[in-house]
Amino acid sequence: MRFSFFILCIIIFSGHAAGRIFYTEAGLIRNAADSLVLAGDSRPGDSLKIYAAEVRCSMPDAAVARHRMASWRLSWPSGQSVSLMFDNCGHTDGTDRPVAIIATDNGRGETSRTAVYSGLDFHGGANTLCVEWRDGTASIFAGKNRLRGVAAIPMPCPRGNCNVSATSKATLVDAAVEIVRAPQLQSGLSADSIRAYFAAAATGNLTLHPLEGIWEYMDRDTDPALAIEGGRYRIAIIDLGDNRLSIIYLGGAVTNATSWHQGMIKGTITDIGFADHFKLGWIDAMQEPMDADCYATLLTGSVLSFSFPLHSATLRFRRIRESD
């Protein structure tokens, strides 16, 4: 069960390192021709992991919606919309009880309607409507004090700013649009280009950083309650000239393996001025960045350790030749 209090939503969303949260001040919708725009533009070409819009709105006319619908809705220029429609007489389904309809349009002409009989304020008070997109599915939640799942509908992620409109006067209480963009993990390197790079170094044409090379998983020391095994990775460490070493994934993923492809960025290593000791930025199995208190240590010329103290985890890698 999820709470619809706005601040709780913000706390949950803020845990995503790549997230960006946009706020809008409360505003008044005066009539059916009026609307409010929430900042938070999802642009064409964006690679998104999550897009979410949560809006809390009150609508006095919903308390007197006899023989007509009173509604407010979220909509986007790309055609998607989600509406909260009130029919206090329930005449649409032959009952004499308050009913709300969650109506959706996926932007491709496909619509749906879901009836809700409880958990909402049917008398003009504030209700929250939340829509979250993940992997091409819109999950819709609604409620007066607690958000409850209403529907999960195949729907492409919207583009453009979110608009709030209503059939008549309404007050926007709180709103947030949150976007978590997928990390850009493509290095542009292939297995062939990596081989060519180290082949050139072997001829003496390049001087390598002590960490540069091909490394393979050797062993680990982890607390299974705090960390799962992401994989038995094979990685390349390459200095791409931006004052950081790039860790390039070559294989071995176990968890979320289908999302990992050869040549993707698995992390970064930064020199911090201590011999054989470096700052580590790691991309975990679910492609979330791990930067806090992570470090790399060159134990010997052929053994490299990655440590994640907050997760009580250590991975060790052995240096190998490309021909191994």
N, C-alpha and C positions, 0 to 999 in steps of 0.2 A: 504494500500500500504506500502510495506516495503522497506527501503533503503538498498542498497547492500554495502554501505561503511563498510569496515571491522570493524572500531572502533565502529560503532553503534551496530553491532552484539555482540561485546564483552560487551558493556554496558548492553544490554538486558539480555544476558546470566548471567552476574555477579549477577543479582538479585536473583538467585536461591542459597539458602544457602548451599545446598549439592553439588553444581556444581564444576567441576574441568575443567580448560581451559588449553589447550596445544597449544603452538605456534611452528611454524617452520619458519626459515629464508627463504627468497626468494631463489630460486634455478633454475638451468637450466636443462631442459630435452633435451639432445643432439640428441637423435634418438629414433626409435621405441623400441629399446631394453633397453632403460634407464627408470628409474622410481625414484620417491622420496617417502620416507616413512614419514608419519606424526605420531608423537607420540600420544598416546591416546588409549590404549588397553582396549577394552571391553572384559572381560574374561567370560568363561563359568561359570554359576552359579550366575553371577551378576543379581541383581534385579534392573532394570533401569526404571526411569520415563521418561528420555529424553536422546537421543543420537543424536548429531548433528555434521555435518561436513560442513564447509563453505570454499570454495577454490576460489581464484581469479587468473586467469591464462590468459596469452596472447599467441597467436599462429599465427605467421606470415604466415605460409603456408595456413591458412584458407582463406587468401585473394586471393589465386591463385588455389583454389581447383577445377579446371575444370575437369569434368568427373572422379573425384575420391573424396572420403571422406577424410577430415582432421578432426581429433577428439582428444580430451583428455578426460580422465575418472578418476573417483574415484572407487576403488575396495577394497575388503576385502578378507582375506584368507578363510572366511566362504562362499564365492561364490557370495555375492551381488555386484552389480556394477551399476553405473550411468554414462552415457557418454554424452558429448556434441559434436555432429557431425555436421560439416559444409559442405554444398553443394552449393557453390555460383552460380552455373548455374541453380539450381533447376530442373535438368533433371529427378530427381526421381519422380516428380509429374507432369511433363509435362509443367511446367511454366518456365519463364525466369526471375526469381527474386531470391534473396538470401533466403535461408532457412536453418534452423538449426533443427536437430533432437535430442530430448532427448530420449535416449535409456536406458532401465533398464533391469536388470536380478535380480530376487528375490532370487537367490541362490538355487532354486529348479527346474530350467529349464524353468521357466515361464518368458517370455520377453514381453516388450511393447515398442512402439515408438510413440512419440508425436512431431508433426511439430510446429515450432515457426517461425513466419515471421517478427516479430518486437520486439524492445526492447533490441536487442543484437547488438554487434559490429561484423559485418560480414566481416570486412576488416583486420583481424589479430590483433585487439586491445584486451584489457582486458575485460573479462566477468567473472561474479561470478556465481558459481553453489553451491547451498545450499540444503542439505538433512537433514530433521529432522524426527526422529522416535518417535512416541508416540503410545502406545497401539497397536503395531503390524501393524501400517500404516506408510509408508514413504511419507512425503509431500516434493515435489521437487519444488524449486524456482530457477529462473535464470534471469539474466539481466545485462545490461551494467552499468547503473547508479542506477537503481531501480530494486529490486527483485520483480518479479511477480510470482504468483503461476502457475505452469505448470501442475502438476499432483499430485494425491494422490493415492498411490498404496499399496495394502496389501503386506507387506514384513516383514519378521522377522528381528529383530535388528541384525546388523552385529557383528562379533567377530573378534578380532585381530586388529592390527594397520591398519590405512587407507593408501592406496597407490595411488599416482598420476602418471599416465603414459599418453603418447601421441603417435600418429602414426608418428610424426616427431618432429622437434625442437619446444620447447615451454618454456615459462618462467613463473615460479610460482611467483606471485606477493605477495600474502598474503594467509594465511590459518589458520584455527583454528579447533580443534576438541573439542567438549564439551560433558561431560558426567555428568548427574545428576542421582546419584544412589538413589533408593527408600530407605527411612530410615528403619532401622531394628527395627521394633516395636514389635516383638514377645518377650514377657517376659518369656515364658515357664511356666507361672502360669495358673491354671484353677480355675474355681469357687470353685471346691471342695478343692483344695489346699489352697485357700485363706480362706475358711471357717475353715479348719483345723488349719491354723495359728492363727486365732483369737480365736478359741476354746481353743487352748493351752494357749494363753495369759489369757483367762478368768479363767483358773484353777490356775493361779499364777506361771506358769512355765516360762513365758516370761515377761520381762518388756518392755512396749511399749513407743515409742516416743509420745509426746502429740498430734501429728497430725495423728498418725496411727489409722486406722479404716475404716469403710464404710461410705461414704458421698453421699448425694443425692441432686440434684439441688433444690434450694429453690426459688430464683428469680434472676433477672438481671437488670442492668441499662446500656443500650447501646444506641449509636447513630446509627440508621439504615443506615446512609450515610457512616459510617466508618466500621461497623461490622455487619455481618449477624449472625443469630442464628445458631450455629453449632449443638446444641442439648440440651436436658434437661438431662444432664449426671448423671449417677450413677457411682461412682468411688471408688476404694480402694486405700488407701495410706499405703505403706508398706516400712519398712526400710530393704533394701536388703544388707546392710553392706558395701556399697561403699562410705560412707560419704554423701550419698544423699538419700532422700526418693523417691521412685518410685510411680507415679500415674498410676494406672492400670484401664483401661476401662472395665466397667461391662455392660453398656447398655445406651440407651437413645439418640443415634446419630440421627439427622434429616437430615442435609446436608451431602451428600456423605455417607449415612448410610451403603450402601452395602460394603464399604471398611473397615468398622470397625467390629471387632469381639472380643468377650469376652476374656480378658486376654492380649490384646494389650497394649503397653505402651502409655499413654496419656500425659506424661510429667514427670518432676522431680522437687523436692523441695530441696533447699540447705540452711542450717543454715548460717546466715551472722553475728551472734553475737548480735543481738538485740532481746529482749524478744518478742515472738509472731509475729515476722516479718521475712519473709524469701524470698529468691530469687526464682522465679518461671521460669521454662522452660516448655513451653506448646506446644503441637502438635495440630495445628488447624484442622478444619474439613477436609481440603484437604490434611492433613498429611504433612504440612510444619511446620518446627520449628519456634516458636516465643520466642525469648530470650531477646530482647532489652527492658529494663525498665519494665519487668513484675515482679510482686511480689505477695506473699500470706500473708495474715494476719489472725491470729486466733483471731476473735473478742470476742468470749466467748468459753467455753469448747465445745459447740455444734454448733457453727456457724463459718464457714471458708469462707474467701473472697479471690477471685482471681482478680487482677486488671491489666488492660492492658491500661495504660495511652495514648499511642500513637494511640489507637483506640477508646479512650473515652468509654471503656467498663469495667464493673465489673460484675462478677458472684459470687453468694453466694450459699453455700452448707450447709446443715444441717447434723449433725452426726446421723446415724441411727444404730439400732441393725441389725445384719445379719438376724434375724427372721422377721424384719419389711417388 
